[in-house]
Amino acid sequence: MAEKTVLIVYAHQSPGSFNAAVRDVAVQELTELGYRVHVSDLYAVDFRANATRDDIIGDLKNSELFQYGEETMHAWMEGRLGDDIVAEQRKVEEAELVIFQFPLYWFSVPAIMKGWMDRVLTQGFAFSLKRMYNNGIFKDKKAMLSFTTGAAQTMFQPDGINGDINVSLWPLQNGTLHFCGFQVLAPQIFWSPSHCPAAVRAAMLDGWRARLRGLLAEKPLTFAPCELFDLSFQGGFQLRPEVKEERRSRPFGITTGHHLGKPLPPDNQTRAQPSEENTPGCRK
C-alpha cells in the first residue's frame, strides 16, 4: 500500500511561536499515525509571494499584454513554470490532505501564504472552468485551515465587533480551497493564544493532538454543489429557478455565501453538519 502523505503549508517567522508548536504537534502525530508529512516552511525558504513574469520560463504567449493566469496556464501545460512552483505542485499532487498553518492577518492569510496560493494553484493544475467546486480537480483531496487569532472568540461571533467568523472564512474556504475541488475540513482555530496562560495553550495543543488522530475520517464542510446552478453564460451561473423555489420556505440560506437574503446557516464554515442537517442535494 502506498504511503499516505500530508502537506503542511506553514507561514510564521519565528521558530518559537505557538504556530510552530501547532505545526510540530501535527508533524509528530501524523507521522506516528503512519503518514509521510511534508512541511513547506514559506519564510524559511524565502518563498516569493509576488506573481510575476519571472514565473514563466521561455517566451510569453502574448508579449504585448501580460496576463498572469493565462500565461501560467500555458506554462504549466508545457512544463515551463519556475522550479519553486513546480516543487510545490508536486507536493500538492502527492498529498491526501493539505493543512495551511498560519496566524490570521487582516482576516486572511499572511501575504507569503497568499502568494503561495496565487502562484502554486495555477489554472490547469488546480482548476479549470469545467472542473471547479465539487467537480474540481482536487475533489479526492482534503484541505483545512489551522490558524491563530489575536482576538478573542467572542469578538468573532455574530454580535462581536469583528463580525461572524463564518463570513471571514468564506473567501478562503469556498473561494480558494473548495473552488479547486478540495473537501474542506472544519478549521482548527486557536483563539488568542498570546493572551492565554501557559496551561490554556497546553490544553489547546492537546485538543489539536486529539483531533489529528481522527482528522482524515472527519466529514467535510457543506457547500452548494454545481448541480444546483445553471452553469451557462445565458443562465448567469445562478441558482436554478426550481432550487430557489424549493428553498423559499426554508429558515436559512444554503451556505454562508448563498444566503438568499435569509439568516446564515449556523456554523456553516466552522463545523461539519450531521447528515440529517445537510441540505438535500447539497453534496459536500
VMD Tcl script that draws the C-alpha trace (Angstrom):
set ca {
  {0.00 0.00 0.00}
  {1.33 3.44 -0.95}
  {2.30 5.64 1.96}
  {-0.24 8.40 2.57}
  {1.07 11.93 2.52}
  {0.11 15.17 4.27}
  {1.39 18.60 3.24}
  {1.60 21.41 5.81}
  {1.96 24.83 4.22}
  {3.39 26.85 7.10}
  {3.77 30.60 7.47}
  {5.29 32.08 10.60}
  {8.58 33.90 11.04}
  {9.53 32.59 14.50}
  {10.53 29.00 15.38}
  {9.45 29.74 18.95}
  {5.91 30.73 18.04}
  {2.69 28.99 19.04}
  {2.12 28.33 15.33}
  {5.42 26.43 15.29}
  {4.24 24.36 18.26}
  {0.98 23.59 16.46}
  {2.93 22.56 13.36}
  {5.24 20.32 15.40}
  {2.31 18.57 17.07}
  {0.81 17.87 13.63}
  {4.07 16.51 12.26}
  {4.58 14.27 15.29}
  {1.04 12.90 15.48}
  {0.58 12.34 11.76}
  {3.99 10.67 11.47}
  {3.11 8.34 14.34}
  {-0.13 7.51 12.51}
  {1.90 6.37 9.51}
  {1.69 9.42 7.29}
  {4.59 10.95 5.44}
  {4.50 14.65 6.29}
  {5.96 17.38 4.10}
  {6.30 20.89 5.53}
  {6.62 23.87 3.23}
  {8.09 26.47 5.60}
  {7.50 29.55 3.48}
  {9.52 32.06 5.49}
  {12.41 29.64 5.97}
  {12.80 29.14 2.21}
  {12.04 32.80 1.47}
  {9.18 31.80 -0.80}
  {8.46 34.58 -3.25}
  {4.96 35.96 -2.82}
  {4.66 38.17 -5.89}
  {3.29 36.63 -9.08}
  {5.35 37.95 -12.00}
  {6.73 37.25 -15.45}
  {9.65 35.51 -13.75}
  {7.39 32.53 -13.01}
  {7.34 31.58 -16.69}
  {10.34 30.04 -18.44}
  {10.68 30.99 -22.10}
  {8.59 33.19 -24.33}
  {5.16 34.55 -23.47}
  {2.08 33.70 -25.50}
  {1.17 37.38 -25.58}
  {4.15 39.64 -25.05}
  {2.10 42.80 -25.62}
  {-0.36 42.22 -22.76}
  {0.91 40.09 -19.88}
  {-1.93 38.14 -18.25}
  {-0.55 36.07 -15.39}
  {-3.35 33.49 -15.27}
  {-3.28 32.75 -18.99}
  {0.50 32.65 -19.22}
  {0.96 30.36 -16.21}
  {-1.75 28.02 -17.50}
  {0.13 27.60 -20.78}
  {3.45 27.34 -18.95}
  {2.03 24.57 -16.74}
  {0.74 22.69 -19.78}
  {4.12 22.97 -21.48}
  {6.32 22.34 -18.43}
  {7.65 25.91 -18.32}
  {6.80 27.04 -14.78}
  {9.51 28.10 -12.36}
  {11.19 25.42 -10.28}
  {9.83 26.65 -6.95}
  {6.25 26.46 -8.23}
  {6.74 23.00 -9.72}
  {8.22 21.72 -6.44}
  {5.15 22.87 -4.50}
  {2.74 21.50 -7.08}
  {4.37 18.08 -6.77}
  {3.82 18.18 -3.01}
  {0.14 19.01 -3.55}
  {-0.21 16.18 -6.07}
  {1.19 13.68 -3.56}
  {-0.85 14.89 -0.60}
  {-4.09 13.38 0.59}
  {-4.51 16.32 2.97}
  {-3.17 19.87 2.86}
  {-3.07 21.86 6.12}
  {-2.50 25.61 5.99}
  {-0.94 26.73 9.29}
  {-0.71 30.46 9.92}
  {-1.56 33.44 12.13}
  {-4.63 35.33 10.97}
  {-3.52 38.59 9.30}
  {-6.20 41.16 8.48}
  {-8.90 38.44 8.49}
  {-6.90 36.37 5.99}
  {-3.60 34.58 5.45}
  {-0.16 36.29 5.58}
  {1.00 37.73 2.26}
  {3.59 34.99 1.79}
  {0.89 32.31 2.02}
  {-1.42 34.26 -0.30}
  {1.49 34.32 -2.73}
  {1.77 30.54 -2.43}
  {-1.91 30.22 -3.36}
  {-1.60 32.69 -6.24}
  {1.49 31.05 -7.74}
  {1.03 27.35 -6.98}
  {-2.70 26.91 -7.64}
  {-2.43 27.74 -11.32}
  {-5.20 27.30 -13.85}
  {-4.97 23.85 -15.39}
  {-3.14 22.40 -12.41}
  {-5.65 23.34 -9.71}
  {-8.82 24.33 -11.56}
  {-10.48 24.95 -14.88}
  {-13.80 26.45 -15.88}
  {-15.14 22.92 -16.37}
  {-13.57 21.48 -13.23}
  {-14.31 23.56 -10.15}
  {-16.02 23.33 -6.78}
  {-17.45 19.83 -6.11}
  {-16.40 18.75 -9.61}
  {-12.95 20.22 -9.11}
  {-9.53 18.80 -9.86}
  {-8.76 18.11 -6.19}
  {-12.14 16.62 -5.29}
  {-10.46 13.50 -3.90}
  {-8.20 15.51 -1.61}
  {-8.89 17.27 1.70}
  {-7.68 20.63 2.92}
  {-8.11 22.74 6.03}
  {-7.11 25.96 7.70}
  {-5.38 25.88 11.09}
  {-4.68 29.31 12.48}
  {-4.21 31.53 15.50}
  {-6.02 34.77 16.18}
  {-5.08 37.87 18.11}
  {-8.72 38.45 19.04}
  {-10.85 36.52 21.49}
  {-13.53 34.15 20.21}
  {-16.33 36.45 21.40}
  {-15.05 39.16 19.06}
  {-15.70 36.88 16.06}
  {-19.28 35.98 16.95}
  {-22.26 37.37 15.00}
  {-22.70 40.05 17.68}
  {-18.96 40.59 18.21}
  {-17.07 43.63 16.99}
  {-15.22 41.69 14.26}
  {-18.35 40.01 12.95}
  {-19.15 36.37 12.28}
  {-16.03 34.25 11.71}
  {-18.04 32.18 9.22}
  {-18.23 35.22 6.95}
  {-14.49 35.87 7.30}
  {-13.66 32.28 6.34}
  {-15.90 32.10 3.26}
  {-13.44 33.62 0.72}
  {-10.62 31.26 1.70}
  {-12.57 28.08 2.27}
  {-15.07 28.40 -0.58}
  {-13.35 30.81 -2.96}
  {-9.92 29.15 -2.88}
  {-9.93 25.65 -1.39}
  {-13.36 24.40 -2.43}
  {-13.09 26.21 -5.77}
  {-10.15 23.90 -6.53}
  {-12.28 20.92 -5.53}
  {-10.85 20.24 -2.08}
  {-13.12 18.68 0.51}
  {-12.69 21.32 3.19}
  {-12.46 20.14 6.78}
  {-13.62 22.37 9.62}
  {-10.91 24.87 10.57}
  {-8.80 24.47 13.67}
  {-8.94 27.86 15.36}
  {-6.66 28.73 18.26}
  {-8.29 31.74 19.83}
  {-5.88 34.40 21.07}
  {-3.11 32.14 22.39}
  {-0.80 35.09 23.04}
  {-3.23 36.32 25.69}
  {-3.73 32.93 27.34}
  {-1.81 31.41 30.25}
  {0.56 28.53 29.56}
  {-1.90 25.93 30.85}
  {-4.54 27.06 28.37}
  {-2.07 26.98 25.49}
  {-1.05 23.46 26.51}
  {-4.71 22.43 26.53}
  {-5.12 23.88 23.04}
  {-2.25 21.72 21.78}
  {-3.70 18.65 23.49}
  {-7.03 19.27 21.78}
  {-5.31 19.56 18.42}
  {-3.35 16.37 19.09}
  {-6.57 14.51 19.85}
  {-8.30 15.81 16.74}
  {-5.42 14.82 14.49}
  {-5.91 11.17 15.38}
  {-9.26 11.10 13.59}
  {-8.81 14.03 11.23}
  {-8.84 12.15 7.93}
  {-12.12 10.43 8.86}
  {-13.97 13.69 9.52}
  {-16.83 14.83 7.32}
  {-16.09 17.98 5.33}
  {-17.98 21.24 5.49}
  {-21.13 21.67 3.43}
  {-21.09 23.69 0.21}
  {-23.64 24.17 -2.55}
  {-22.84 21.79 -5.43}
  {-22.55 22.94 -9.03}
  {-25.62 20.90 -9.93}
  {-27.82 23.49 -8.22}
  {-26.73 26.16 -10.71}
  {-27.31 26.92 -14.36}
  {-23.69 26.72 -15.48}
  {-24.08 28.78 -18.63}
  {-23.46 32.37 -19.56}
  {-27.09 32.64 -20.60}
  {-28.15 31.47 -17.14}
  {-25.60 33.69 -15.44}
  {-24.21 30.76 -13.40}
  {-27.04 31.37 -10.95}
  {-29.17 29.03 -8.86}
  {-31.77 27.25 -10.93}
  {-35.31 28.64 -10.51}
  {-36.59 25.36 -9.07}
  {-33.85 25.44 -6.43}
  {-34.83 28.96 -5.39}
  {-38.47 27.89 -5.19}
  {-37.62 24.82 -3.13}
  {-35.60 26.97 -0.73}
  {-38.28 29.62 -0.35}
  {-39.83 28.14 2.80}
  {-36.51 27.21 4.45}
  {-35.48 29.24 7.51}
  {-31.82 29.57 6.48}
  {-29.80 30.15 3.33}
  {-27.92 27.30 1.69}
  {-24.45 28.39 2.77}
  {-22.72 31.43 4.21}
  {-22.28 32.85 0.71}
  {-25.53 31.58 -0.81}
  {-27.72 33.05 1.90}
  {-30.59 34.08 -0.44}
  {-31.33 37.01 1.83}
  {-32.08 34.66 4.74}
  {-30.28 34.15 8.05}
  {-26.95 32.36 7.57}
  {-26.95 28.64 8.31}
  {-25.29 28.38 11.75}
  {-21.60 27.45 11.79}
  {-21.57 26.70 8.06}
  {-17.84 27.44 7.76}
  {-16.70 26.22 11.17}
  {-18.47 22.92 11.79}
  {-19.34 19.91 9.64}
  {-23.08 19.36 9.71}
  {-24.56 15.97 10.69}
  {-26.07 14.17 7.73}
  {-29.63 14.91 8.69}
  {-28.85 18.65 8.73}
  {-27.41 18.72 5.23}
  {-29.45 20.40 2.55}
  {-30.96 17.81 0.18}
  {-28.92 17.77 -3.00}
  {-26.12 19.82 -1.44}
  {-23.34 17.30 -1.54}
  {-20.09 18.39 0.05}
}
mol new
graphics top color blue
foreach p $ca { graphics top sphere $p radius 0.5 }
foreach p [lrange $ca 0 end-1] q [lrange $ca 1 end] { graphics top cylinder $p $q radius 0.2 }
display resetview
